[in-house]
């Protein structure tokens, strides 16, 4: 049995460090995974950086070495924008990387993102999280 937290093969990237994303990323880091983080407002990553996470300067860099990518962004538009463009994460994603998107988005956008990932040889999993008040 491989201990995934200490395996040199398991590198995790977390994109989006709002209140939910920050808490999720902290749990990943606390389990000993090699963690790279990215947030549009980089100062939101300071606590994670101080705890040992690597802070990427852009989305492309954030996923370059990642085996697993987890994102917790705002909406359809932010998910599509993060994926595309010269420094979008799809430009740096590894073949066979697994991306779990916890953002609640339109099913059509999830299908579009799945197709984009396939074009780059990566896997996309829609795993939306919702909060009930």
C-alpha positions as CSV (number, residue, x, y, z in Angstrom):
1,X,0.0,0.0,0.0
2,X,1.3,3.4,-1.0
3,X,1.0,6.3,1.5
4,X,-0.2,8.9,-0.9
5,X,0.7,11.8,1.4
6,X,4.4,10.9,1.4
7,X,4.6,9.5,-2.1
8,X,6.8,11.6,-4.3
9,X,4.3,11.1,-7.1
10,X,1.4,12.8,-5.3
11,X,1.5,16.6,-5.9
12,X,-1.7,18.5,-5.3
13,X,-2.7,22.0,-6.6
14,X,-5.5,24.0,-5.1
15,X,-7.1,26.9,-7.1
16,X,-9.3,29.3,-5.3
17,X,-8.8,30.2,-1.7
18,X,-12.1,31.7,-0.5
19,X,-13.4,30.6,2.8
20,X,-14.3,27.0,1.6
21,X,-11.2,26.6,-0.6
22,X,-8.9,27.8,2.1
23,X,-10.3,25.3,4.6
24,X,-10.0,22.5,2.1
25,X,-6.4,23.4,1.1
26,X,-5.4,23.6,4.8
27,X,-6.7,20.0,5.3
28,X,-4.7,18.8,2.3
29,X,-1.5,20.5,3.6
30,X,-2.1,19.2,7.1
31,X,-2.1,15.6,5.8
32,X,1.4,16.1,4.4
33,X,0.7,16.5,0.7
34,X,3.0,18.6,-1.5
35,X,0.6,21.5,-2.1
36,X,0.8,24.4,-4.6
37,X,-1.9,27.0,-4.3
38,X,-3.2,29.9,-6.4
39,X,-5.7,32.6,-5.8
40,X,-6.6,35.7,-7.8
41,X,-5.8,37.8,-4.6
42,X,-2.5,36.2,-3.7
43,X,-2.5,37.6,-0.1
44,X,-5.3,35.1,0.7
45,X,-2.6,32.4,0.4
46,X,-0.2,33.9,3.0
47,X,-1.2,31.5,5.8
48,X,-0.9,28.5,3.6
49,X,2.5,29.7,2.2
50,X,3.8,30.2,5.7
51,X,2.6,26.7,6.6
52,X,4.6,25.2,3.7
53,X,2.5,25.5,0.6
54,X,4.0,26.8,-2.6
55,X,2.3,29.9,-4.0
56,X,2.1,29.9,-7.8
57,X,2.2,33.2,-9.7
58,X,-0.4,32.1,-12.2
59,X,-2.7,29.2,-13.0
60,X,-0.4,27.7,-15.6
61,X,2.4,27.4,-13.0
62,X,0.1,26.2,-10.3
63,X,-0.7,22.9,-12.1
64,X,2.5,22.2,-14.0
65,X,3.6,19.4,-11.6
66,X,0.2,18.5,-10.2
67,X,-1.1,14.9,-10.2
68,X,-4.4,16.2,-8.7
69,X,-5.9,19.6,-9.0
70,X,-8.8,20.8,-6.9
71,X,-10.6,24.1,-7.7
72,X,-13.1,26.0,-5.7
73,X,-13.9,29.1,-7.8
74,X,-16.8,31.5,-8.0
75,X,-19.0,30.7,-11.0
76,X,-19.2,29.5,-14.6
77,X,-17.3,32.5,-15.9
78,X,-14.4,32.2,-13.4
79,X,-14.0,28.5,-14.2
80,X,-13.9,29.0,-17.9
81,X,-11.5,32.0,-17.6
82,X,-9.2,30.0,-15.2
83,X,-9.0,27.1,-17.7
84,X,-8.2,29.1,-20.8
85,X,-5.7,31.6,-22.1
86,X,-2.0,31.8,-22.3
87,X,-1.6,31.4,-18.5
88,X,-4.8,29.3,-17.9
89,X,-4.3,26.0,-16.1
90,X,-5.0,23.9,-19.2
91,X,-1.7,25.3,-20.7
92,X,0.2,23.7,-17.9
93,X,-1.8,20.6,-17.0
94,X,-0.1,17.3,-17.1
95,X,-1.3,14.4,-19.2
96,X,-3.4,12.1,-16.9
97,X,-3.8,14.7,-14.2
98,X,-7.1,14.6,-12.4
99,X,-9.0,17.9,-11.8
100,X,-11.9,17.9,-9.3
101,X,-13.9,21.1,-9.6
102,X,-15.9,21.8,-6.4
103,X,-17.5,25.0,-7.9
104,X,-21.2,24.8,-8.4
105,X,-21.6,25.5,-12.2
106,X,-24.0,25.0,-15.0
107,X,-24.0,21.4,-16.3
108,X,-23.3,22.7,-19.8
109,X,-20.2,24.4,-18.6
110,X,-19.1,21.3,-16.8
111,X,-19.5,19.3,-20.0
112,X,-17.5,22.0,-21.9
113,X,-14.7,21.8,-19.2
114,X,-14.6,18.0,-19.5
115,X,-14.1,18.3,-23.3
116,X,-11.3,20.9,-22.8
117,X,-9.6,18.6,-20.4
118,X,-9.8,15.6,-22.7
119,X,-8.1,17.7,-25.4
120,X,-5.2,18.1,-23.0
121,X,-5.1,14.5,-22.0
122,X,-6.4,15.2,-18.5
123,X,-9.5,14.1,-16.5
124,X,-12.2,16.4,-15.2
125,X,-14.6,15.6,-12.4
126,X,-17.4,17.9,-11.4
127,X,-17.9,17.7,-7.7
128,X,-19.9,20.8,-6.8
129,X,-20.2,21.8,-3.1
130,X,-23.2,23.7,-1.9
131,X,-23.8,25.4,1.4
132,X,-27.2,25.3,3.0
133,X,-27.9,28.2,5.4
